[in-house]
Amino acid sequence: MLEIIKAVILGIVEGITEFLPISSTGHLYLADEFVKLNESTAFINMFMVVIQLGAILAVLVLYFNKLNPWAPGKDQLERNQTWTLWFKVIVAVLPSVIVGLPLNDWMDAHLTSWQVISATLIIYGILFIVIENFNQKRRPRFADLNQISYKLALMIGLFQVLSLVPGTSRSGATILGAILIGASRYVATEFSFFLAIPTMFGASLLKVLKYFVSGNTFTGSQLLVLFTGVVVSFVVAYLSIKFLLNYIRNNDFKPFGWYRIGLGIIVISYFGLIR
């Protein structure tokens, strides 16, 4: 029962932080210090990635009609636009696949540390504040998803590569990148959501495959813990996405920048001074 409660807590943390630009990795890394699952290191590492599937399913549910080319009521133009959006998402995910696949094990071994996570939390927190201040004097060039070209999709995908470094935040990197190239906050955020679908499905599949290839299997209790984390992540992410979409209609990302800086200082204080 205690492990289920821990899975619920970690699912809540994942659901809140996956799409807010504040780094789910940084939060889960910190949460793991206080809510550590009584499982093998291999299972915990896999669990921390696979529970993101719940958050991704929340995107699919919220945007089912928009992402479904066969949705009732869509005319031929709208179907073509939907297919084009998916093709652009695929183009955008390619840089992370090309860079991330060969470097995945190395990054897990060398970059998953409190020093790296605290640094990226603070650096990107500062960037959010600076870029939002700069952005106040600019008008968005792209206020509609259909205005994002394949070239711009690829550029946003290149920014996503930065999120391979723990603590960066996948949504934070892609939103910042999209805003820098002229997208409105809303368009930047939505495209970041859609880009997460193949990215996180791929990352989860890779983690599960590595888990089994290493000779591990699931016990009944482990499956229950994993299922609980995914379901809780889905419910909380659904609410988190709706909150973020409402928030950015009339607000900027600077509060998230300040939050990141504060969290980075907490990580440094805890791991560097207290622990």
Solvent accessible surface area in square Angstrom, and as a share of the most:
residue,aa,sasa,rsa
1,M,177,0.79
2,L,112,0.56
3,E,38,0.17
4,I,37,0.19
5,I,81,0.41
6,K,33,0.14
7,A,0,0.00
8,V,50,0.29
9,I,69,0.35
10,L,0,0.00
11,G,0,0.00
12,I,69,0.35
13,V,30,0.17
14,E,0,0.00
15,G,0,0.00
16,I,74,0.38
17,T,5,0.03
18,E,9,0.04
19,F,0,0.00
20,L,15,0.07
21,P,0,0.00
22,I,9,0.04
23,S,1,0.00
24,S,12,0.08
25,T,55,0.32
26,G,0,0.00
27,H,24,0.11
28,L,8,0.04
29,Y,57,0.22
30,L,27,0.14
31,A,15,0.12
32,D,25,0.13
33,E,56,0.25
34,F,135,0.56
35,V,22,0.12
36,K,115,0.49
37,L,5,0.02
38,N,124,0.63
39,E,45,0.20
40,S,59,0.38
41,T,98,0.57
42,A,41,0.32
43,F,0,0.00
44,I,14,0.07
45,N,78,0.40
46,M,3,0.01
47,F,0,0.00
48,M,29,0.13
49,V,27,0.15
50,V,8,0.04
51,I,0,0.00
52,Q,16,0.07
53,L,39,0.19
54,G,0,0.00
55,A,0,0.00
56,I,0,0.00
57,L,73,0.36
58,A,0,0.00
59,V,0,0.00
60,L,50,0.25
61,V,82,0.47
62,L,52,0.26
63,Y,19,0.07
64,F,124,0.52
65,N,96,0.49
66,K,85,0.36
67,L,10,0.05
68,N,27,0.14
69,P,6,0.04
70,W,178,0.62
71,A,2,0.02
72,P,127,0.80
73,G,83,0.80
74,K,32,0.13
75,D,77,0.40
76,Q,110,0.49
77,L,114,0.57
78,E,72,0.32
79,R,82,0.30
80,N,73,0.37
81,Q,61,0.27
82,T,8,0.04
83,W,96,0.34
84,T,44,0.26
85,L,15,0.07
86,W,57,0.20
87,F,103,0.43
88,K,16,0.07
89,V,1,0.01
90,I,86,0.44
91,V,38,0.22
92,A,0,0.00
93,V,14,0.08
94,L,81,0.40
95,P,10,0.06
96,S,11,0.07
97,V,64,0.37
98,I,122,0.62
99,V,54,0.31
100,G,8,0.08
101,L,102,0.51
102,P,100,0.63
103,L,77,0.38
104,N,32,0.16
105,D,91,0.47
106,W,130,0.46
107,M,16,0.07
108,D,67,0.34
109,A,79,0.61
110,H,111,0.50
111,L,35,0.18
112,T,61,0.36
113,S,31,0.20
114,W,62,0.22
115,Q,98,0.44
116,V,34,0.20
117,I,0,0.00
118,S,4,0.02
119,A,44,0.34
120,T,14,0.08
121,L,0,0.00
122,I,38,0.19
123,I,93,0.47
124,Y,27,0.10
125,G,0,0.00
126,I,85,0.43
127,L,67,0.33
128,F,1,0.00
129,I,22,0.11
130,V,83,0.47
131,I,14,0.07
132,E,1,0.01
133,N,68,0.35
134,F,115,0.48
135,N,21,0.11
136,Q,115,0.51
137,K,183,0.78
138,R,72,0.26
139,R,215,0.79
140,P,73,0.46
141,R,150,0.55
142,F,24,0.10
143,A,77,0.59
144,D,66,0.34
145,L,16,0.08
146,N,78,0.40
147,Q,93,0.41
148,I,2,0.01
149,S,50,0.32
150,Y,97,0.37
151,K,150,0.64
152,L,21,0.10
153,A,0,0.00
154,L,73,0.36
155,M,64,0.29
156,I,1,0.01
157,G,0,0.00
158,L,99,0.49
159,F,54,0.22
160,Q,2,0.01
161,V,30,0.17
162,L,80,0.40
163,S,22,0.14
164,L,51,0.25
165,V,48,0.27
166,P,17,0.10
167,G,2,0.02
168,T,1,0.00
169,S,10,0.07
170,R,25,0.09
171,S,0,0.00
172,G,1,0.01
173,A,1,0.01
174,T,0,0.00
175,I,0,0.00
176,L,7,0.03
177,G,0,0.00
178,A,1,0.00
179,I,2,0.01
180,L,69,0.35
181,I,19,0.10
182,G,3,0.03
183,A,4,0.03
184,S,19,0.12
185,R,64,0.23
186,Y,65,0.25
187,V,6,0.04
188,A,1,0.00
189,T,0,0.00
190,E,11,0.05
191,F,1,0.00
192,S,1,0.00
193,F,0,0.00
194,F,0,0.00
195,L,0,0.00
196,A,0,0.00
197,I,10,0.05
198,P,41,0.26
199,T,26,0.15
200,M,18,0.08
201,F,79,0.33
202,G,38,0.36
203,A,35,0.27
204,S,3,0.02
205,L,109,0.54
206,L,47,0.23
207,K,37,0.16
208,V,35,0.20
209,L,93,0.47
210,K,64,0.27
211,Y,11,0.04
212,F,89,0.37
213,V,130,0.74
214,S,85,0.55
215,G,63,0.61
216,N,41,0.21
217,T,98,0.57
218,F,48,0.20
219,T,75,0.44
220,G,60,0.58
221,S,73,0.47
222,Q,18,0.08
223,L,92,0.46
224,L,98,0.49
225,V,3,0.02
226,L,18,0.09
227,F,134,0.56
228,T,19,0.11
229,G,0,0.00
230,V,26,0.15
231,V,62,0.36
232,V,27,0.15
233,S,0,0.00
234,F,57,0.24
235,V,76,0.44
236,V,26,0.15
237,A,0,0.00
238,Y,65,0.25
239,L,109,0.54
240,S,10,0.07
241,I,0,0.00
242,K,90,0.38
243,F,106,0.44
244,L,0,0.00
245,L,21,0.10
246,N,94,0.48
247,Y,43,0.16
248,I,7,0.04
249,R,148,0.54
250,N,135,0.69
251,N,65,0.33
252,D,28,0.15
253,F,0,0.00
254,K,44,0.19
255,P,71,0.45
256,F,20,0.08
257,G,0,0.00
258,W,159,0.56
259,Y,101,0.38
260,R,0,0.00
261,I,29,0.15
262,G,31,0.29
263,L,12,0.06
264,G,0,0.00
265,I,94,0.48
266,I,97,0.49
267,V,1,0.00
268,I,67,0.34
269,S,36,0.23
270,Y,43,0.16
271,F,14,0.06
272,G,37,0.36
273,L,144,0.71
274,I,130,0.66
275,R,170,0.62
